[in-house]
Amino acid sequence: MSIEISLVLGAAVAAAVVLAMGPFMIPQLHKLKFGQSIREEGPQSHQAKSGTPTMGGIMIVAGITAGTLAAAGWSVELGLALFMMLGHFVIGFVDDYIKVVKKHNLGLKAREKMLGQIVMVALVAWLAELNTDIWIPFAGTIDIGAAFYVLLFFVLVGTTNAVNLTDGLDGLAAGTVTAAMLAFAAVCVITGHHNLAVFCAASAGGCLAFLKFNAHPARIFMGDTGSLALGGAVAAAGILTHTEVLLVVIGAVFVAEAMSVIIQVTSFKTTGKRVFLMSPIHHHFELKGWKETRVVHTFWMAGAVAGVCGLLLLKLG
């Protein structure tokens, strides 16, 4: 089938799976009391969300996997993309399980989560046998040798954590990942990675469908089960197309979320002062008086603009 039909089919199957699972999963998670605990350090308005079912990422990952397998031909590259997503899905699932079942609100310790991510990077580096080229705007493809594996670590760990940080408001992560993966689907088509393009389209379709249940007021949260998996999917798109530099542009919202936390922590530890009212930065705008929906829709628009800018940079560079 043509690439156009494959993209539409992948996205449609992913969306259909998510939409079919939602009405079943949400009541079941309620019965199991798999509700989200809201940390007291966050905005007080979020306390009303306590008890909302979490681990909705199961629906998204199931949809993406089904859509990808239904519409893409098998390849090592596609297997690696699914591996990066599913491996981080497992880490996120364990984290959420500890939170909602074991009732330990913080889940996995930071060092435990980092260890899991380091293992993922090591496995990807070992299994992938990727060439060490990266595409740099206006300079073309450059072989950076062993430095590629250092870059691999920062891209995979950085992206998964950045998407995880973005998942703090109803629909925020799902909407921004939709925009990023639509952009990467186009990048993959342009650069000839057609199977990976289907994976990206399925990711966008799954996330878009999830918004039916996750948009404000959310009936279910994706949890770390979803946000870490989606971070792995976004990272896979950048790594496997060797457009890691472009990932910074297309994922500008995720970069801003992560940088706001780094700036806040660094400033507070060195000067005792906070730069933002609260980090990640979406909470800063909430405390400035913006309605949650306004913050989310603004960030969605920013993500869409970032995706377009990334594609323009690819064309020009």
C-alpha positions in Angstrom: 0.0 0.0 0.0 1.1 3.6 -0.5 2.8 5.5 2.3 -0.2 7.9 2.5 -2.6 5.0 3.1 -0.2 3.4 5.6 0.0 6.6 7.6 -3.8 7.1 7.7 -4.4 3.4 8.6 -1.8 3.4 11.3 -3.2 6.5 12.9 -6.8 5.3 12.5 -6.2 1.8 14.1 -4.3 3.4 17.0 -7.1 5.9 17.6 -9.8 3.1 17.3 -8.0 0.9 19.9 -7.8 3.8 22.4 -11.4 4.9 21.9 -12.5 1.3 22.3 -10.5 0.7 25.5 -11.5 3.9 27.2 -15.1 3.1 28.2 -13.9 -0.3 29.6 -10.7 0.7 31.3 -11.9 3.8 33.2 -14.6 2.0 35.2 -12.2 -0.9 35.9 -9.5 1.4 37.2 -12.1 3.1 39.4 -13.1 -0.3 40.8 -9.5 -1.2 41.4 -9.0 2.2 43.1 -6.1 3.0 40.8 -6.5 6.7 41.4 -3.9 9.4 41.1 -2.5 10.9 44.4 -1.9 14.6 44.0 1.3 16.0 45.6 0.7 18.7 48.1 3.6 20.8 46.6 1.6 21.4 43.5 -1.1 24.0 42.8 -3.9 23.7 45.4 -6.5 23.7 42.6 -5.2 20.3 41.5 -6.2 18.6 44.8 -9.7 18.2 43.3 -8.2 15.8 40.8 -7.1 13.3 43.5 -8.6 9.9 42.8 -8.8 10.3 39.0 -7.8 6.9 37.5 -4.2 6.8 36.2 -2.2 4.4 34.1 -4.1 5.4 31.0 -0.9 5.1 29.1 -1.8 1.4 28.7 -4.5 2.5 26.3 -2.1 4.7 24.3 0.7 2.2 24.0 -1.7 -0.6 23.0 -3.1 1.7 20.3 0.3 2.7 19.0 1.5 -0.9 18.9 -1.6 -2.1 17.1 -1.6 0.8 14.6 2.1 0.3 13.9 1.9 -3.4 13.4 -1.3 -3.1 11.3 0.1 -0.6 8.8 3.9 -0.9 8.7 6.2 -3.5 7.2 8.5 -5.0 9.7 12.1 -3.8 9.9 14.9 -3.6 12.5 14.4 0.1 12.7 10.7 -0.3 13.5 11.6 -2.9 16.1 14.0 -0.5 17.8 11.3 2.2 17.9 8.8 -0.1 19.5 11.6 -1.3 21.9 12.4 2.2 23.0 8.7 2.9 23.6 7.8 -0.4 25.3 10.9 -0.4 27.5 10.1 3.0 28.9 6.4 1.8 29.2 7.6 -0.9 31.6 9.6 1.6 33.7 6.6 3.9 33.9 4.2 1.0 34.7 6.4 -0.1 37.6 6.6 3.5 38.8 2.8 3.9 38.6 2.2 0.5 40.2 4.2 1.4 43.2 2.3 4.7 43.5 -1.3 3.5 43.1 -1.1 -0.1 44.4 1.6 0.1 47.0 0.5 3.6 47.9 4.0 5.0 47.9 3.2 8.5 46.4 6.7 9.1 45.0 6.9 5.8 43.1 10.4 4.6 42.0 13.3 6.5 43.5 15.1 8.8 41.1 18.2 6.6 41.0 16.1 3.5 40.3 14.3 5.2 37.5 17.6 6.5 36.1 19.1 3.0 36.4 16.3 1.7 34.3 16.8 4.4 31.7 20.6 3.8 31.6 19.9 0.1 31.0 17.6 1.1 28.1 20.3 3.3 26.6 22.8 0.4 26.9 20.5 -2.0 25.2 19.6 0.4 22.4 23.3 1.0 21.8 24.1 -2.7 21.8 21.1 -3.9 19.7 20.9 -1.0 17.3 24.4 -1.0 15.8 23.5 2.5 14.6 25.9 4.4 12.5 27.3 7.5 14.3 26.1 10.1 11.9 23.9 13.0 12.9 22.3 15.6 10.7 23.2 19.2 11.5 21.3 22.1 9.9 23.2 23.8 7.1 26.2 21.5 7.6 24.7 18.2 6.5 25.4 14.7 7.9 28.5 14.5 10.1 30.0 11.4 11.7 30.7 12.2 15.4 32.1 8.8 16.3 32.0 7.6 19.9 30.4 10.9 20.9 27.2 9.6 19.4 26.7 7.3 22.3 27.0 10.1 24.8 24.4 12.0 22.7 22.2 8.9 22.6 22.2 8.9 26.4 21.2 12.5 26.7 18.6 12.4 24.0 16.9 9.2 25.3 17.0 10.1 29.0 16.4 13.8 28.4 13.4 13.4 26.2 11.7 10.8 28.3 12.0 12.9 31.4 11.0 16.1 29.6 7.8 14.5 28.3 7.2 13.2 31.8 7.5 16.7 33.2 5.1 18.0 30.6 2.4 15.6 31.8 1.1 17.9 34.5 -2.2 19.3 33.2 -5.2 17.7 31.6 -4.4 17.0 28.0 -1.1 18.8 28.0 1.3 15.9 27.2 -1.1 14.1 24.9 -1.7 17.3 22.8 2.0 18.3 22.6 3.2 14.8 21.7 0.5 14.7 19.0 2.0 17.8 17.4 5.6 16.5 17.7 4.8 13.1 16.3 2.9 14.5 13.3 6.0 16.6 12.6 8.3 13.6 12.9 6.0 11.6 10.6 6.6 14.2 8.0 10.4 14.1 8.8 10.4 10.4 8.3 8.6 10.6 5.0 11.0 13.2 3.7 14.1 11.3 4.8 12.8 7.9 3.5 12.0 6.2 6.9 8.6 5.0 5.9 8.0 2.3 8.5 9.1 4.8 11.2 6.7 7.3 9.7 3.8 4.9 10.4 5.0 4.5 14.0 4.9 8.3 14.4 1.5 8.6 12.8 0.1 5.8 15.0 1.6 7.7 18.0 -0.2 10.9 17.0 -3.4 9.0 16.4 -3.3 7.3 19.8 -2.5 10.5 21.6 -5.2 12.4 19.8 -7.8 9.8 20.7 -6.7 9.8 24.3 -7.7 13.4 24.5 -11.4 12.3 24.4 -10.8 11.0 27.9 -7.9 13.2 29.1 -8.9 16.7 28.0 -10.1 19.0 30.8 -11.8 17.8 33.0 -9.8 14.6 32.7 -11.5 11.3 33.3 -8.2 9.4 33.2 -4.5 10.3 33.4 -1.8 8.7 31.3 0.6 8.4 34.3 4.3 7.6 34.0 3.1 4.5 32.1 2.2 6.8 29.3 4.5 9.8 29.6 7.7 7.8 29.8 6.6 5.5 26.9 5.7 8.6 24.8 9.0 10.2 25.6 10.7 7.0 24.4 8.7 7.2 21.2 9.6 10.8 20.5 13.3 10.1 21.3 13.2 7.1 18.9 11.9 9.3 16.1 14.8 11.7 16.5 17.5 9.0 17.1 16.5 6.7 14.3 16.3 9.5 11.7 19.6 10.9 13.0 17.8 14.3 13.5 18.6 14.6 17.2 19.4 18.3 16.7 16.0 18.8 15.0 14.4 17.1 18.1 15.3 20.2 20.1 13.2 22.4 17.7 10.2 20.0 17.2 10.2 19.3 21.0 10.6 22.9 22.0 7.8 22.6 24.6 9.4 19.6 26.2 12.8 21.4 26.3 11.2 24.5 27.9 9.5 22.3 30.5 12.7 20.6 31.4 14.8 23.7 31.4 12.4 25.5 33.7 12.9 22.8 36.3 16.7 22.9 35.9 16.8 26.7 36.1 14.5 26.7 39.2 16.5 24.1 41.1 19.8 25.7 40.2 18.7 29.2 41.2 17.2 28.1 44.5 20.2 26.0 45.5 22.7 28.7 44.6 20.9 31.9 45.5 17.9 30.8 47.6 15.6 32.5 45.1 13.0 31.1 42.6 12.9 32.3 39.0 9.4 30.9 38.5 6.4 30.8 40.8 6.5 27.1 40.4 8.1 24.7 38.0 7.6 23.0 35.5 6.7 26.2 33.7 3.1 25.3 33.0 2.5 25.6 36.8 4.0 29.1 36.7 1.4 30.3 34.3 -1.4 28.7 36.4 -0.2 30.6 39.4 -0.1 33.8 37.3 -3.8 33.4 37.0 -4.2 31.6 33.7 -7.0 29.0 33.5 -5.7 25.4 33.1 -7.4 25.2 29.6 -5.7 28.4 28.5 -2.3 27.1 29.5 -2.9 23.8 27.7 -4.2 25.3 24.5 -1.3 27.8 24.4 1.2 25.0 24.8 -0.5 23.0 22.1 -0.2 25.9 19.8 3.4 26.4 20.7 4.0 22.7 20.0 2.3 23.0 16.6 4.4 26.0 15.7 7.6 24.2 16.9 6.7 21.3 14.6 6.3 23.6 11.6 9.6 25.3 12.4 11.3 22.0 12.6 10.1 21.0 9.1 11.1 24.3 7.7 14.5 23.9 9.2 14.8 20.5 7.6 13.8 21.8 4.2 16.1 24.8 4.4 19.1 23.0 6.0 
